[in-house]
């Protein structure tokens, strides 16, 4: 599966970029810095590529421990973290060896420097108790894998609005239902096709074409309202 996904990323995604489907480099948008945390090499590469397609700067690490080292929250002098580190969003897998995404979330929210940074939890399992626990701890959103291009674009647009509001001195509250109604907007047709192509590679082979995971409009999701 990993080799197939890798070949797909090398072959298809550059074609989408050349076609102008997801290239925002000339749009004048401020580049956002996203820290992506996932122990799966394939998932990490997919998320990294989708973020770069969406004009985001990406730092990808393979564990919660490495994420803390990057942020300078592990208490070690040799940490990569430094004063003034600019992170706009942290996306982390939930199930990781050593330190789970939930444990990483708690560490971040206990930090004075990074507690206001939005944290998105990703998981291949749609477990309600897990979702509730993460949201109660301060997660911005819980996304059921596979992550879609539409997910990344929606998160990017939300962060951009938050940055603009902070610069204007406005209070930026999380209300996805106010922004989009009861369900997320459908991506343009090319993006939707790209989402489903990536999903078909990452889902188990036993999944049928009618699985709700194959289409963003049917994929289970918990929308957050403050």
KEKOLDO-810187 format. One record per residue: x, y, z of N, C-alpha, C in turn. Coordinates in steps of 0.001 Angstrom, whole numbers, padded with zeros to 6 digits, always signed. Layout:
// KEKOLDO-810187
XYZXYZXYZ ...
***
This chain:
// KEKOLDO-810187
+000833-001215+000000+000000+000000+000000+000857+001250+000000 +001967+001211+000777+002822+002380+000862+003408+002755-000468 +003885+001745-001262+004483+002043-002556+003460+002581-003527 +002231+002045-003461+001180+002534-004352+000837+003980-004047 +000723+004311-002749+000424+005692-002361+001554+006617-002772 +002813+006140-002602+003944+006968-002989+003954+007249-004466 +003682+006228-005274+003632+006417-006724+002518+007376-007101 +001374+007264-006414+000252+008167-006683+000642+009613-006422 +001314+009851-005284+001724+011205-004937+002703+011768-005953 +003641+010942-006419+004616+011418-007394+003982+011716-008740 +002975+010918-009116+002425+011011-010467+001234+011958-010585 +000276+011823-009665-000994+012527-009816-000965+013936-009249 -000482+014101-008017-000556+015405-007376+000178+016495-008150 +001385+016250-008707+002013+017293-009507+001169+017706-010692 +000425+016744-011281-000443+017085-012398-001570+018005-011954 -002085+017762-010751-003140+018623-010222-002610+020027-009982 -001361+020110-009498-000779+021416-009243-000586+022176-010540 -000093+021476-011595+000121+022126-012875-001193+022611-013481 -002262+021873-013184-003566+022256-013721-004169+023430-012987 -003536+023860-011899-004033+025012-011160-005116+024686-010165 -005318+023393-009898-006377+022993-008982-006103+023461-007571 -004839+023382-007134-004535+023669-005739-003311+024552-005561 -002909+025266-006583-001729+026109-006485-002148+027503-006066 -001801+027912-004814-002171+029224-004297-000945+030101-004098 +000170+029734-004745+001415+030449-004501+001366+031890-004974 +000524+032176-005957+000449+033536-006485-000771+034289-005995 -001481+033705-005006-002720+034328-004544-002482+035431-003533 -001254+035549-003037-000963+036603-002072-001305+036223-000651 -001699+034961-000420-002032+034524+000927-000761+034406+001773 -000874+034775+003042+000247+034607+003954+000482+033123+004196 +001749+032710+004142+002074+031305+004340+001895+030929+005803 +001158+029865+006042+000933+029376+007394+001890+028230+007683 +002329+028131+008938+003262+027083+009343+002500+026035+010137 +002495+024811+009642+001770+023712+010277+002751+022648+010749 +002592+022226+011993+003363+021113+012530+002506+019854+012416 +002941+018893+011602+002199+017652+011381+002906+016511+012102 +002144+015757+012912+002720+014689+013733+002003+013377+013425 +002739+012389+012919+002126+011091+012601+003223+010040+012512 +003014+008905+013175+004030+007849+013144+003996+007044+011859 +002914+007160+011067+002815+006466+009787+003516+007276+008708 +004514+006677+008061+005254+007381+007016+004339+007777+005859 +003462+006868+005448+002561+007147+004334+001604+008284+004676 +000948+008188+005847+000014+009245+006250+000721+010583+006394 +001935+010545+006933+002698+011785+007132+003024+012447+005794 +003394+011643+004804+003715+012187+003492+002488+012729+002780 +001358+012044+002944+000115+012525+002329-000297+013863+002934 -000290+013950+004274-000663+015193+004949+000289+016319+004566 +001580+015989+004548+002588+016997+004191+002355+017528+002787 +002064+016633+001851+001845+017058+000468+000573+017896+000328 -000497+017479+000998-001752+018233+000930-001576+019634+001507 -000816+019760+002598-000571+021066+003203+000256+021956+002281 +001254+021369+001625+002081+022155+000714+001296+022593-000503 +000413+021728-000976-000464+022095-002094-001338+023283-001702 -001714+023337-000421-002574+024414+000082-001783+025626+000554 -000539+025750+000078+000306+026920+000363+000664+027048+001836 +000896+025933+002496+001316+025952+003895+002760+025477+004017 +003485+026089+004918+004807+025598+005280+004602+024451+006257 +005320+023344+006061+005077+022148+006858+006348+021683+007554 +006210+021373+008837+007237+020645+009568+006603+019329+009987 +007117+018207+009473+006531+016898+009759+007467+016092+010646 +006937+015563+011733+007714+014723+012648+006948+013434+012896 +007681+012403+013379+007097+011075+013456+006584+010688+014834 +006681+011563+015824+006228+011187+017171+005905+012419+018008 +005148+012183+019080+004843+013266+019999+006092+013792+020680 +007029+012904+020955+008282+013317+021584+009063+014264+020693 +009134+013940+019401+009838+014815+018466+009118+016154+018319 +007795+016133+018407+007024+017377+018336+007360+018276+019518 +007432+017686+020709+007791+018459+021902+009208+019005+021797 +010111+018222+021227+011481+018685+021028+011511+019877+020082 +010738+019802+019018+010686+020902+018054+010133+022173+018693 +009129+021995+019545+008502+023144+020202+009305+023624+021412 +010300+022838+021815+011091+023206+022988+010368+022965+024289 +009469+021982+024299+008653+021695+025483+009079+020422+026207 +010210+019839+025812+010642+018607+026448+011607+018840+027601 +011949+020094+027854+012817+020411+028973+014285+020161+028737 +014658+019817+027493+016048+019542+027183+016695+020751+026505 +017948+021037+026861+018649+022164+026283+018931+021967+024795 +018974+020715+024362+019281+020418+022959+018055+020464+022057 +016903+020860+022590+015685+020898+021802+015817+021860+020633 +015065+021547+019563+015095+022389+018376+014343+023693+018607 +013379+023673+019516+012533+024840+019742+013324+026080+020099 +012780+027239+019718+013450+028499+020015+012421+029588+020248 +012867+030657+020886+011967+031767+021179+011455+032380+019878 +010173+032694+019849+009593+033330+018677+009195+032352+017586 +009202+031032+017877+008795+030037+016892+007340+030282+016487 +007109+030400+015198+005782+030710+014681+005122+029443+014159 +004126+028954+014882+003326+027811+014458+001869+028254+014448 +001188+028053+013332-000208+028462+013219-001186+027341+013518 -000741+026084+013323-001642+024941+013492-000809+023696+013761 -001328+022836+014647-000698+021549+014919-001704+020450+014596 -001304+019525+013721-002146+018388+013364-001444+017125+013829 -002103+016341+014667-001457+015148+015210-002357+013924+015140 -001746+012795+014827-002456+011524+014878-002757+011190+016341 -003828+010434+016565-004177+010074+017935-003370+008874+018420 -003372+007804+017649-002725+006558+018079-001271+006524+017612 -000356+006791+018530+001076+006744+018244+001788+006071+019400 +002838+005310+019124+003587+004666+020213+004355+005689+021037 +004517+005390+022306+005269+006280+023189+004425+007380+023771 +003911+008244+022929+003050+009348+023361+001894+009481+022380 +000681+009377+022881-000486+009497+022010-000735+010958+021644 -001583+011155+020637-001946+012511+020255-002664+013239+021373 -003427+012485+022171-004125+013089+023313-003131+013599+024347 -002094+012818+024622-001072+013237+025584-000294+014445+025066 -000028+014466+023763+000641+015619+023159-000243+016857+023261 -001528+016689+023016-002483+017789+023138-002444+018389+024543 -002436+017547+025558-002407+018035+026934-001133+018827+027219 +000001+018334+026729+001268+019034+026918+001235+020419+026278 +000674+020488+025088+000616+021764+024368-000303+022743+025090 -001442+022275+025547-002399+023153+026214-001918+023586+027599 -000962+022859+028172-000373+023255+029452+000757+024266+029268 +001152+024500+028024+002250+025415+027730+001746+026840+027564 +002403+027778+028212+002022+029184+028069+002294+029690+026662 +003359+029180+026050+003765+029680+024741+002876+029178+023605 +002333+027952+023745+001624+027343+022616+000182+026950+022917 -000329+027278+024095-001663+026811+024466-002778+027379+023581 -002519+028514+022938-003539+029111+022072-003451+028630+020628 -002438+027808+020323-002301+027293+018963-003368+026225+018728 -004148+026316+017656-005160+025296+017372-004510+023925+017157 -005096+022909+017781-004609+021535+017627-005735+020686+017046 -005442+019996+015951-006408+019112+015307-005948+017670+015493 -006843+016829+016001-006542+015412+016205-007059+014612+015018 -006232+013685+014528-006623+012821+013415-006632+011370+013889 -007582+010595+013388-007638+009186+013766-008379+008392+012694 -007978+007154+012509-008683+006270+011571-009894+005625+012232 -010047+005845+013542-011160+005261+014284-012104+006359+014782 -013375+006174+014503-014391+007152+014879-015027+006742+016219 -014258+006920+017298-014700+006506+018635-015172+007745+019410 -016444+007780+019763-017032+008976+020356-016389+009365+021683 -016079+008391+022524-015463+008726+023813-014093+009363+023593 -013372+008883+022608-012073+009448+022270-012227+010873+021749 -013216+011071+020892-013482+012395+020331-013834+013385+021438 -014763+012978+022316-015194+013855+023411-014027+014233+024307 -013177+013271+024615-012059+013531+025506-011093+014551+024899 -010835+014418+023610-009924+015348+022944-010521+016756+022875 -011795+016845+022553-012436+018151+022456-012509+018831+023815 -012786+018052+024855-012845+018617+026202-011479+019121+026655 -010421+018503+026150-009062+018902+026520-008591+020119+025737 -009386+020519+024718-009054+021739+023990-008731+021571+022525 -008929+020363+021970-008689+020169+020539-009634+021031+019725 -009109+021599+018656-009919+022456+017785-010920+021633+016986 -010480+020454+016566-011341+019585+015756-010791+018172+015774 -011662+017210+015481-011279+015804+015387-011629+015337+013978 -010624+014929+013214-010828+014525+011827-010639+013018+011697 -011607+012373+011058-011503+010942+010782-010704+010750+009498 -009652+009956+009576-008815+009693+008406-009577+008874+007366 -009182+008971+006107-008046+009711+005574-008324+011205+005474 -007318+012002+005729-007443+013452+005634-007635+013844+004172 -008576+014746+003932-008899+015181+002580-008260+016528+002269 -008107+016804+001002-007650+018123+000579-008642+019187+001027 -009933+018850+001003-010957+019797+001456-010824+020093+002946 -010414+019101+003742-010174+019330+005176-009068+020357+005373 -007976+020155+004667-006815+021033+004810-007148+022451+004371 -007843+022587+003270-008205+023924+002778-009146+024630+003746 -010086+023868+004302-011029+024471+005252-010306+024949+006504 -009382+024122+007019-008606+024511+008194-007729+025719+007894 -007120+025725+006719-006276+026860+006335-007088+028154+006283 -008274+028076+005663-009112+029276+005568-009539+029765+006947 -009838+028823+007850-010226+029202+009209-009075+029898+009933 -007869+029339+009818-006703+029935+010468-006413+031309+009888 -006550+031457+008572-006306+032747+007929-007269+033807+008460 -008529+033431+008615-009509+034383+009150-009162+034747+010587 -008703+033757+011346-008315+034022+012727-007146+034980+012810 -006149+034802+011925-004987+035691+011906-005404+037109+011549 -006303+037242+010569-006765+038565+010166-007533+039240+011294 -008372+038467+011993-009143+039040+013095-008258+039467+014258 -007218+038660+014535-006305+039032+015612-005560+040317+015288 -005190+040483+014030-004502+041705+013628-005409+042924+013762 -006713+042701+013568-007674+043789+013686-008147+043983+015121 -007725+043082+016016-008125+043184+017418-009489+042617+017699 -010011+041788+016763-011327+041198+016962-011203+039869+017673 -012284+039452+018334-012319+038160+019014-012720+037098+018013 -011862+036100+017829-012122+035052+016847-012542+033782+017562 -013804+033424+017483-014341+032242+018146-014577+031136+017130 -014458+029901+017606-014633+028734+016755-016107+028397+016633 -016691+028620+015436-018078+028252+015214-018202+027729+013794 -017868+026466+013602-017925+025892+012275-019352+025836+011745 -020311+025640+012623-021687+025580+012153-022138+026936+011625 -021657+028032+012220-021985+029357+011721-021323+029609+010382 -020088+029107+010219-019340+029343+009005-019889+028563+007827 -020232+027289+008062-020553+026410+006955-021931+025766+007040 -022707+026031+008067-023950+025331+008244-023699+023992+008912 -024583+023020+008693-024470+021741+009377-023484+020798+008725 -022990+021104+007531-022025+020225+006871-021019+021065+006120 -019807+020538+005881-018773+021310+005195-019112+021512+003749 -018606+022600+003116-018863+022831+001704-018138+021794+000878 -018755+021399-000233-018095+020466-001120-016959+021165-001835 -015852+020456-002021-014730+021002-002759-015093+021046-004238 -014378+021874-005036-014581+021842-006477-014355+020426-006986 -014948+020110-008117-014913+018753-008643-013524+018149-008719 -012487+018875-009220-011152+018265-009271-010627+017893-007896 -010867+018746-006891-010383+018464-005546-011096+017263-004963 -012404+017138-005227-013171+016010-004726-012644+014714-005319 -012327+014753-006616-011781+013562-007263-010435+013199-006665 -009618+014212-006402-008309+013976-005802-008454+013385-004409 -009398+013921-003602-009657+013391-002267-009991+011908-002335 -010881+011537-003232-011345+010163-003292-010269+009231-003817 -009418+009742-004736-008310+008916-005221-007343+008599-004087 -007023+009597-003272-006131+009376-002134-006783+008429-001141 -008089+008600-000894-008801+007751+000057-008751+006300-000374 -008932+006046-001694-008963+004681-002178-007642+003967-001961 -006554+004730-001943-005242+004131-001723-004992+003833-000250 -005504+004680+000646-005197+004561+002059-006158+003658+002804 -007377+003450+002261-008349+002605+002948-007999+001140+002784 -008380+000272+003739-008139-001167+003598-008767-001702+002336 -008178-002733+001757-008641-003269+000488-010037-003854+000571 -010491-004186+001787-011812-004786+001956-012923-003758+001885 -012566-002471+001876-013585-001428+001847-014261-001426+000492 -015559-001241+000481-016302-001168-000769-016404+000257-001220 -016840+000438-002489-016947+001784-003035-018046+002577-002389 -018939+001902-001675-020027+002617-001009-019672+003048+000386 -018435+002786+000818-018023+003164+002168-018105+004655+002358 -018613+005136+003507-018722+006575+003739-017376+007250+003775 -016269+006495+003972-014958+007125+004045-014498+007624+002680 -015125+007143+001577-014646+007479+000243-015147+008829-000228 -016089+009396+000454-016654+010664-000002-016728+011634+001152 -016127+012837+001021-016116+013796+002137-017503+014176+002622 -018493+014200+001678-019823+014655+002069-020550+013630+002932 -020045+012369+002950-020697+011333+003736-019840+010868+004900 -018607+011344+004977-017686+010866+005996-018123+011339+007376 -018138+010450+008380-018533+010866+009737-017648+011977+010242 -018236+012984+010849-017471+014099+011376-018230+014727+012535 -017509+015139+013521-018106+015856+014654-017761+017307+014506 -018746+018154+014334-018513+019598+014202-018571+020257+015561 -017672+021163+015786-017475+021765+017105-018141+023112+017173 -018816+023357+018277-019390+024682+018506-019103+025091+019917 -018425+026242+020097-018139+026760+021441-019425+027192+022138 
***
